[in-house]
Amino acid sequence: MIRRSRYCDAGQAFPIYITVVGGLLFLAFAYFAVGQAAANRNDAQTAADAAALAAAQDRREKLADALTKSIDDPLAWADIFAGYVPGIGPSCWRSYQLAAQNDATVLSCVPDGLLGFTVEVVTNGTVGESIVPGTENKRSREEATAVIEPRCEFELPTGDALPLLTCMGTEWELDPEAPEELLPQPEDLFDVHLTH
């Protein structure tokens, strides 16, 4: 009698065991789906960050080039450091390149004032199939803003001499006749970083 009771208890526990294991498997698949979605969003944010930084860095190169060309005209320097350079070329093309390298597509690239860019991207890859319906076609969209900040200060001279350019504690005596490699580089003149 005692043995039969034990077998009877074991038979009743088996459906509970199957239910618990099934529930745990469902939770595991649900966590996996959440992980897939988080990874896809992370990929989108990485692509957006890289794209925004690329556009801002391209603009920084153009601003530094404008300063080199206007090195003997200190009156133009303030406008250049403020980002105002008439006829400066577009920079968003670089955001498309960097987004593509990160398996994403740029939805918009918008100048944020004269010294910044906001870029929105969507991933080319989807979240993938999971127990959550509709994820197989779900793509992540993220945006990022990168800004350019001048690193230099100067005072306009009263005479014909060029002003001393001070960039983060480093002093530059600019000479229009100096080889380009002896002039401040774009990263000396401007900082580029993301804002969130």
CYANA upper distance limits for C-alpha pairs under 8 A (distance plus 0.5 A):
  1 MET  CA      5 SER  CA      6.84
  2 ILE  CA      6 ARG  CA      6.96
  3 ARG  CA      7 TYR  CA      6.93
  4 ARG  CA      8 CYS  CA      6.63
  5 SER  CA      9 ASP  CA      6.76
  6 ARG  CA     10 ALA  CA      6.78
  7 TYR  CA     11 GLY  CA      6.74
  8 CYS  CA     12 GLN  CA      6.97
  9 ASP  CA     13 ALA  CA      6.82
 10 ALA  CA     14 PHE  CA      6.95
 11 GLY  CA     15 PRO  CA      8.26
 12 GLN  CA     16 ILE  CA      7.89
 13 ALA  CA     17 TYR  CA      6.63
 14 PHE  CA     18 ILE  CA      6.73
 15 PRO  CA     19 THR  CA      6.65
 16 ILE  CA     20 VAL  CA      6.66
 17 TYR  CA     21 VAL  CA      6.64
 18 ILE  CA     22 GLY  CA      6.48
 19 THR  CA     23 GLY  CA      6.59
 20 VAL  CA     24 LEU  CA      6.68
 21 VAL  CA     25 LEU  CA      6.65
 22 GLY  CA     26 PHE  CA      6.68
 23 GLY  CA     27 LEU  CA      6.74
 24 LEU  CA     28 ALA  CA      6.63
 25 LEU  CA     29 PHE  CA      6.73
 26 PHE  CA     30 ALA  CA      6.60
 27 LEU  CA     31 TYR  CA      6.57
 28 ALA  CA     32 PHE  CA      6.64
 29 PHE  CA     33 ALA  CA      6.68
 29 PHE  CA    130 SER  CA      7.80
 29 PHE  CA    131 ILE  CA      7.17
 30 ALA  CA     34 VAL  CA      6.79
 30 ALA  CA    130 SER  CA      8.32
 30 ALA  CA    131 ILE  CA      7.14
 30 ALA  CA    132 VAL  CA      7.89
 31 TYR  CA     35 GLY  CA      6.58
 32 PHE  CA     36 GLN  CA      6.64
 32 PHE  CA    130 SER  CA      8.44
 33 ALA  CA     37 ALA  CA      6.76
 33 ALA  CA    130 SER  CA      6.14
 33 ALA  CA    131 ILE  CA      7.59
 33 ALA  CA    132 VAL  CA      7.48
 34 VAL  CA     38 ALA  CA      6.64
 35 GLY  CA     39 ALA  CA      6.57
 36 GLN  CA     40 ASN  CA      6.69
 36 GLN  CA    127 VAL  CA      6.27
 36 GLN  CA    128 GLY  CA      7.94
 37 ALA  CA     41 ARG  CA      6.71
 37 ALA  CA    127 VAL  CA      5.92
 38 ALA  CA     42 ASN  CA      6.57
 39 ALA  CA     43 ASP  CA      6.67
 40 ASN  CA     44 ALA  CA      6.80
 40 ASN  CA    123 THR  CA      7.93
 40 ASN  CA    125 GLY  CA      8.29
 40 ASN  CA    126 THR  CA      7.70
 40 ASN  CA    127 VAL  CA      6.42
 40 ASN  CA    139 ARG  CA      7.93
 40 ASN  CA    140 SER  CA      6.64
 41 ARG  CA     45 GLN  CA      6.71
 41 ARG  CA    140 SER  CA      5.79
 41 ARG  CA    141 ARG  CA      7.66
 41 ARG  CA    142 GLU  CA      7.81
 42 ASN  CA     46 THR  CA      6.62
 43 ASP  CA     47 ALA  CA      6.70
 43 ASP  CA    102 ASN  CA      8.08
 43 ASP  CA    123 THR  CA      7.74
 44 ALA  CA     48 ALA  CA      6.63
 44 ALA  CA    104 ALA  CA      7.44
 44 ALA  CA    121 VAL  CA      7.14
 44 ALA  CA    122 VAL  CA      6.71
 44 ALA  CA    123 THR  CA      5.99
 44 ALA  CA    140 SER  CA      6.48
 44 ALA  CA    141 ARG  CA      6.57
 44 ALA  CA    142 GLU  CA      6.11
 45 GLN  CA     49 ASP  CA      6.53
 45 GLN  CA    141 ARG  CA      8.35
 45 GLN  CA    142 GLU  CA      5.86
 45 GLN  CA    143 GLU  CA      7.21
 45 GLN  CA    144 ALA  CA      7.88
 46 THR  CA     50 ALA  CA      6.66
 46 THR  CA    102 ASN  CA      8.11
 47 ALA  CA     51 ALA  CA      6.52
 47 ALA  CA     98 LEU  CA      7.61
 47 ALA  CA     99 ALA  CA      5.66
 47 ALA  CA    102 ASN  CA      5.83
 47 ALA  CA    103 ASP  CA      8.08
 47 ALA  CA    104 ALA  CA      6.91
 47 ALA  CA    121 VAL  CA      7.56
 48 ALA  CA     52 ALA  CA      6.59
 48 ALA  CA     99 ALA  CA      7.31
 48 ALA  CA    119 VAL  CA      6.64
 48 ALA  CA    120 GLU  CA      6.61
 48 ALA  CA    121 VAL  CA      6.15
 48 ALA  CA    142 GLU  CA      6.80
 48 ALA  CA    143 GLU  CA      5.86
 48 ALA  CA    144 ALA  CA      5.86
 49 ASP  CA     53 LEU  CA      6.61
 49 ASP  CA    143 GLU  CA      7.93
 49 ASP  CA    144 ALA  CA      5.81
 49 ASP  CA    145 THR  CA      7.86
 49 ASP  CA    146 ALA  CA      8.19
 49 ASP  CA    194 LEU  CA      7.69
 50 ALA  CA     54 ALA  CA      6.52
 50 ALA  CA     95 SER  CA      7.95
 50 ALA  CA     98 LEU  CA      6.59
 50 ALA  CA     99 ALA  CA      7.45
 51 ALA  CA     55 ALA  CA      6.89
 51 ALA  CA     94 ARG  CA      7.51
 51 ALA  CA     95 SER  CA      4.45
 51 ALA  CA     96 TYR  CA      7.22
 51 ALA  CA     97 GLN  CA      8.09
 51 ALA  CA     98 LEU  CA      5.62
 51 ALA  CA     99 ALA  CA      5.91
 51 ALA  CA    119 VAL  CA      7.20
 52 ALA  CA     56 ALA  CA      6.80
 52 ALA  CA     95 SER  CA      6.52
 52 ALA  CA    109 CYS  CA      8.40
 52 ALA  CA    117 PHE  CA      6.44
 52 ALA  CA    118 THR  CA      6.65
 52 ALA  CA    119 VAL  CA      5.93
 52 ALA  CA    144 ALA  CA      6.60
 52 ALA  CA    145 THR  CA      6.34
 52 ALA  CA    146 ALA  CA      5.83
 52 ALA  CA    194 LEU  CA      8.35
 53 LEU  CA     57 GLN  CA      6.46
 53 LEU  CA     95 SER  CA      8.23
 53 LEU  CA    145 THR  CA      8.35
 53 LEU  CA    146 ALA  CA      5.94
 53 LEU  CA    147 VAL  CA      8.49
 53 LEU  CA    192 VAL  CA      7.63
 53 LEU  CA    193 HIS  CA      7.43
 53 LEU  CA    194 LEU  CA      7.50
 54 ALA  CA     58 ASP  CA      6.63
 54 ALA  CA     94 ARG  CA      6.05
 54 ALA  CA     95 SER  CA      6.02
 54 ALA  CA     98 LEU  CA      7.32
 55 ALA  CA     59 ARG  CA      6.84
 55 ALA  CA     91 SER  CA      5.56
 55 ALA  CA     92 CYS  CA      5.64
 55 ALA  CA     93 TRP  CA      7.70
 55 ALA  CA     94 ARG  CA      5.78
 55 ALA  CA     95 SER  CA      5.75
 55 ALA  CA    117 PHE  CA      7.24
 56 ALA  CA     60 ARG  CA      6.65
 56 ALA  CA     91 SER  CA      7.76
 56 ALA  CA    115 LEU  CA      8.05
 56 ALA  CA    116 GLY  CA      6.61
 56 ALA  CA    117 PHE  CA      6.79
 56 ALA  CA    146 ALA  CA      6.68
 56 ALA  CA    147 VAL  CA      6.95
 56 ALA  CA    148 ILE  CA      6.94
 56 ALA  CA    192 VAL  CA      7.18
 57 GLN  CA     61 GLU  CA      6.77
 57 GLN  CA    148 ILE  CA      8.43
 57 GLN  CA    192 VAL  CA      7.11
 58 ASP  CA     62 LYS  CA      6.95
 58 ASP  CA     91 SER  CA      6.15
 58 ASP  CA     94 ARG  CA      7.51
 59 ARG  CA     63 LEU  CA      6.69
 59 ARG  CA     90 PRO  CA      8.28
 59 ARG  CA     91 SER  CA      6.24
 60 ARG  CA     64 ALA  CA      6.62
 60 ARG  CA    148 ILE  CA      7.50
 60 ARG  CA    186 PRO  CA      6.76
 60 ARG  CA    190 PHE  CA      7.18
 60 ARG  CA    192 VAL  CA      8.36
 61 GLU  CA     65 ASP  CA      6.63
 61 GLU  CA    186 PRO  CA      6.26
 62 LYS  CA     66 ALA  CA      6.65
 62 LYS  CA     88 ILE  CA      7.61
 62 LYS  CA     89 GLY  CA      8.22
 63 LEU  CA     67 LEU  CA      6.79
 63 LEU  CA     80 ILE  CA      6.73
 63 LEU  CA     81 PHE  CA      8.07
 63 LEU  CA     83 GLY  CA      7.47
 63 LEU  CA     85 VAL  CA      7.96
 63 LEU  CA    186 PRO  CA      8.36
 64 ALA  CA     68 THR  CA      6.80
 64 ALA  CA    185 GLN  CA      7.63
 64 ALA  CA    186 PRO  CA      5.69
 64 ALA  CA    189 LEU  CA      7.57
 65 ASP  CA     69 LYS  CA      6.77
 66 ALA  CA     70 SER  CA      6.64
 66 ALA  CA     80 ILE  CA      7.59
 66 ALA  CA     85 VAL  CA      7.93
 67 LEU  CA     71 ILE  CA      6.16
 67 LEU  CA     77 TRP  CA      7.07
 67 LEU  CA     80 ILE  CA      7.12
 68 THR  CA    180 GLU  CA      8.42
 68 THR  CA    183 LEU  CA      8.39
 70 SER  CA     74 PRO  CA      7.81
 70 SER  CA     76 ALA  CA      7.27
 70 SER  CA     77 TRP  CA      7.90
 71 ILE  CA     77 TRP  CA      8.39
 71 ILE  CA    174 LEU  CA      7.68
 71 ILE  CA    175 ASP  CA      8.01
 71 ILE  CA    176 PRO  CA      6.45
 72 ASP  CA    162 LEU  CA      7.57
 72 ASP  CA    175 ASP  CA      8.34
 72 ASP  CA    176 PRO  CA      6.53
 73 ASP  CA     77 TRP  CA      7.70
 74 PRO  CA     78 ALA  CA      8.21
 74 PRO  CA    156 LEU  CA      7.44
 74 PRO  CA    162 LEU  CA      7.30
 74 PRO  CA    163 PRO  CA      7.73
 75 LEU  CA    156 LEU  CA      8.07
 76 ALA  CA     80 ILE  CA      6.91
 77 TRP  CA     81 PHE  CA      6.68
 78 ALA  CA     82 ALA  CA      6.66
 79 ASP  CA     83 GLY  CA      6.73
 79 ASP  CA     84 TYR  CA      5.56
 79 ASP  CA     85 VAL  CA      7.33
 80 ILE  CA     84 TYR  CA      5.87
 80 ILE  CA     85 VAL  CA      6.37
 81 PHE  CA    150 PRO  CA      6.37
 82 ALA  CA    114 LEU  CA      7.76
 82 ALA  CA    115 LEU  CA      7.90
 82 ALA  CA    150 PRO  CA      8.18
 83 GLY  CA    114 LEU  CA      5.60
 83 GLY  CA    115 LEU  CA      6.18
 84 TYR  CA    114 LEU  CA      7.11
 91 SER  CA     95 SER  CA      8.20
 92 CYS  CA     96 TYR  CA      7.41
 92 CYS  CA    109 CYS  CA      6.52
 92 CYS  CA    110 VAL  CA      8.31
 93 TRP  CA     97 GLN  CA      7.23
 94 ARG  CA     98 LEU  CA      6.86
 95 SER  CA     99 ALA  CA      6.52
 95 SER  CA    106 VAL  CA      7.80
 95 SER  CA    109 CYS  CA      7.94
 95 SER  CA    119 VAL  CA      8.08
 96 TYR  CA    100 ALA  CA      6.65
 96 TYR  CA    105 THR  CA      7.47
 96 TYR  CA    106 VAL  CA      6.35
 97 GLN  CA    101 GLN  CA      6.86
 98 LEU  CA    102 ASN  CA      6.91
 99 ALA  CA    103 ASP  CA      6.87
 99 ALA  CA    104 ALA  CA      5.50
 99 ALA  CA    105 THR  CA      6.27
 99 ALA  CA    106 VAL  CA      6.90
 99 ALA  CA    121 VAL  CA      7.80
100 ALA  CA    104 ALA  CA      5.70
100 ALA  CA    105 THR  CA      6.56
103 ASP  CA    123 THR  CA      6.79
103 ASP  CA    124 ASN  CA      6.17
103 ASP  CA    125 GLY  CA      7.74
104 ALA  CA    121 VAL  CA      6.83
104 ALA  CA    122 VAL  CA      6.05
104 ALA  CA    123 THR  CA      4.70
104 ALA  CA    124 ASN  CA      5.42
104 ALA  CA    125 GLY  CA      8.24
105 THR  CA    121 VAL  CA      5.90
105 THR  CA    122 VAL  CA      5.91
105 THR  CA    123 THR  CA      6.82
105 THR  CA    124 ASN  CA      7.10
106 VAL  CA    119 VAL  CA      7.56
106 VAL  CA    120 GLU  CA      6.44
106 VAL  CA    121 VAL  CA      4.83
106 VAL  CA    122 VAL  CA      7.07
107 LEU  CA    119 VAL  CA      8.09
107 LEU  CA    120 GLU  CA      5.94
107 LEU  CA    121 VAL  CA      5.68
107 LEU  CA    122 VAL  CA      7.30
108 SER  CA    118 THR  CA      8.42
108 SER  CA    119 VAL  CA      6.11
108 SER  CA    120 GLU  CA      5.76
108 SER  CA    121 VAL  CA      7.62
109 CYS  CA    117 PHE  CA      7.23
109 CYS  CA    118 THR  CA      6.29
109 CYS  CA    119 VAL  CA      4.90
109 CYS  CA    120 GLU  CA      7.09
110 VAL  CA    117 PHE  CA      6.10
110 VAL  CA    118 THR  CA      5.80
110 VAL  CA    119 VAL  CA      6.91
111 PRO  CA    115 LEU  CA      8.16
111 PRO  CA    116 GLY  CA      6.24
111 PRO  CA    117 PHE  CA      4.87
111 PRO  CA    118 THR  CA      6.84
112 ASP  CA    116 GLY  CA      5.03
112 ASP  CA    117 PHE  CA      5.26
112 ASP  CA    118 THR  CA      6.63
112 ASP  CA    145 THR  CA      8.37
112 ASP  CA    147 VAL  CA      8.42
113 GLY  CA    117 PHE  CA      8.30
115 LEU  CA    147 VAL  CA      6.19
115 LEU  CA    148 ILE  CA      5.54
115 LEU  CA    149 GLU  CA      7.72
116 GLY  CA    145 THR  CA      7.49
116 GLY  CA    146 ALA  CA      6.00
116 GLY  CA    147 VAL  CA      4.55
116 GLY  CA    148 ILE  CA      6.36
117 PHE  CA    145 THR  CA      6.01
117 PHE  CA    146 ALA  CA      5.97
117 PHE  CA    147 VAL  CA      7.04
118 THR  CA    143 GLU  CA      7.43
118 THR  CA    144 ALA  CA      6.12
118 THR  CA    145 THR  CA      4.68
118 THR  CA    146 ALA  CA      7.08
119 VAL  CA    143 GLU  CA      5.90
119 VAL  CA    144 ALA  CA      6.01
119 VAL  CA    145 THR  CA      6.87
120 GLU  CA    141 ARG  CA      7.50
120 GLU  CA    142 GLU  CA      6.18
120 GLU  CA    143 GLU  CA      4.55
120 GLU  CA    144 ALA  CA      7.11
121 VAL  CA    141 ARG  CA      6.10
121 VAL  CA    142 GLU  CA      6.19
121 VAL  CA    143 GLU  CA      6.71
122 VAL  CA    139 ARG  CA      6.98
122 VAL  CA    140 SER  CA      6.04
122 VAL  CA    141 ARG  CA      4.84
122 VAL  CA    142 GLU  CA      7.16
123 THR  CA    139 ARG  CA      6.11
123 THR  CA    140 SER  CA      6.07
123 THR  CA    141 ARG  CA      7.16
124 ASN  CA    139 ARG  CA      7.51
125 GLY  CA    139 ARG  CA      7.01
126 THR  CA    135 THR  CA      7.84
126 THR  CA    136 GLU  CA      6.70
126 THR  CA    137 ASN  CA      6.09
126 THR  CA    138 LYS  CA      5.68
126 THR  CA    139 ARG  CA      5.21
126 THR  CA    140 SER  CA      8.01
127 VAL  CA    135 THR  CA      6.15
127 VAL  CA    136 GLU  CA      6.51
127 VAL  CA    137 ASN  CA      7.56
127 VAL  CA    138 LYS  CA      6.13
127 VAL  CA    139 ARG  CA      6.80
127 VAL  CA    140 SER  CA      8.41
128 GLY  CA    135 THR  CA      6.24
128 GLY  CA    136 GLU  CA      4.72
128 GLY  CA    137 ASN  CA      7.45
128 GLY  CA    138 LYS  CA      8.00
129 GLU  CA    134 GLY  CA      8.44
129 GLU  CA    135 THR  CA      6.33
129 GLU  CA    136 GLU  CA      4.97
130 SER  CA    135 THR  CA      7.13
130 SER  CA    136 GLU  CA      7.79
134 GLY  CA    138 LYS  CA      7.18
144 ALA  CA    194 LEU  CA      7.69
144 ALA  CA    195 THR  CA      7.92
144 ALA  CA    196 HIS  CA      7.64
145 THR  CA    194 LEU  CA      6.23
145 THR  CA    195 THR  CA      6.14
145 THR  CA    196 HIS  CA      7.57
146 ALA  CA    192 VAL  CA      7.30
146 ALA  CA    193 HIS  CA      5.96
146 ALA  CA    194 LEU  CA      4.72
146 ALA  CA    195 THR  CA      6.44
147 VAL  CA    192 VAL  CA      6.18
147 VAL  CA    193 HIS  CA      6.20
147 VAL  CA    194 LEU  CA      6.78
147 VAL  CA    195 THR  CA      7.60
148 ILE  CA    190 PHE  CA      6.75
148 ILE  CA    191 ASP  CA      6.12
148 ILE  CA    192 VAL  CA      5.09
148 ILE  CA    193 HIS  CA      7.34
149 GLU  CA    190 PHE  CA      5.89
149 GLU  CA    191 ASP  CA      5.55
149 GLU  CA    192 VAL  CA      6.87
150 PRO  CA    189 LEU  CA      6.57
150 PRO  CA    190 PHE  CA      4.96
150 PRO  CA    191 ASP  CA      6.85
151 ARG  CA    167 CYS  CA      5.75
151 ARG  CA    168 MET  CA      6.43
151 ARG  CA    188 ASP  CA      7.53
151 ARG  CA    189 LEU  CA      5.81
151 ARG  CA    190 PHE  CA      5.66
151 ARG  CA    191 ASP  CA      6.98
152 CYS  CA    165 LEU  CA      6.96
152 CYS  CA    166 THR  CA      5.78
152 CYS  CA    167 CYS  CA      4.47
152 CYS  CA    168 MET  CA      7.00
152 CYS  CA    189 LEU  CA      6.50
152 CYS  CA    190 PHE  CA      8.16
153 GLU  CA    165 LEU  CA      6.45
153 GLU  CA    166 THR  CA      5.77
153 GLU  CA    167 CYS  CA      6.92
154 PHE  CA    163 PRO  CA      6.78
154 PHE  CA    164 LEU  CA      6.52
154 PHE  CA    165 LEU  CA      5.53
154 PHE  CA    166 THR  CA      6.80
155 GLU  CA    163 PRO  CA      6.62
155 GLU  CA    164 LEU  CA      7.85
156 LEU  CA    162 LEU  CA      8.38
156 LEU  CA    163 PRO  CA      6.31
157 PRO  CA    161 ALA  CA      7.10
157 PRO  CA    162 LEU  CA      7.23
157 PRO  CA    163 PRO  CA      6.13
162 LEU  CA    173 GLU  CA      8.22
162 LEU  CA    174 LEU  CA      7.30
162 LEU  CA    175 ASP  CA      8.36
163 PRO  CA    173 GLU  CA      7.96
163 PRO  CA    174 LEU  CA      8.22
164 LEU  CA    171 GLU  CA      7.15
164 LEU  CA    172 TRP  CA      6.48
164 LEU  CA    173 GLU  CA      5.85
164 LEU  CA    174 LEU  CA      7.60
165 LEU  CA    171 GLU  CA      6.21
165 LEU  CA    172 TRP  CA      5.57
165 LEU  CA    173 GLU  CA      7.08
165 LEU  CA    174 LEU  CA      7.90
166 THR  CA    170 THR  CA      5.98
166 THR  CA    171 GLU  CA      4.91
166 THR  CA    172 TRP  CA      6.71
167 CYS  CA    171 GLU  CA      6.86
167 CYS  CA    172 TRP  CA      8.24
167 CYS  CA    188 ASP  CA      7.12
167 CYS  CA    189 LEU  CA      7.01
172 TRP  CA    183 LEU  CA      8.34
172 TRP  CA    184 PRO  CA      7.90
174 LEU  CA    178 ALA  CA      8.22
174 LEU  CA    183 LEU  CA      7.47
178 ALA  CA    182 LEU  CA      6.89
178 ALA  CA    183 LEU  CA      7.59
179 PRO  CA    183 LEU  CA      7.56
181 GLU  CA    185 GLN  CA      8.29
184 PRO  CA    188 ASP  CA      6.18
184 PRO  CA    189 LEU  CA      7.12
185 GLN  CA    189 LEU  CA      7.04
186 PRO  CA    190 PHE  CA      6.55
187 GLU  CA    191 ASP  CA      6.63
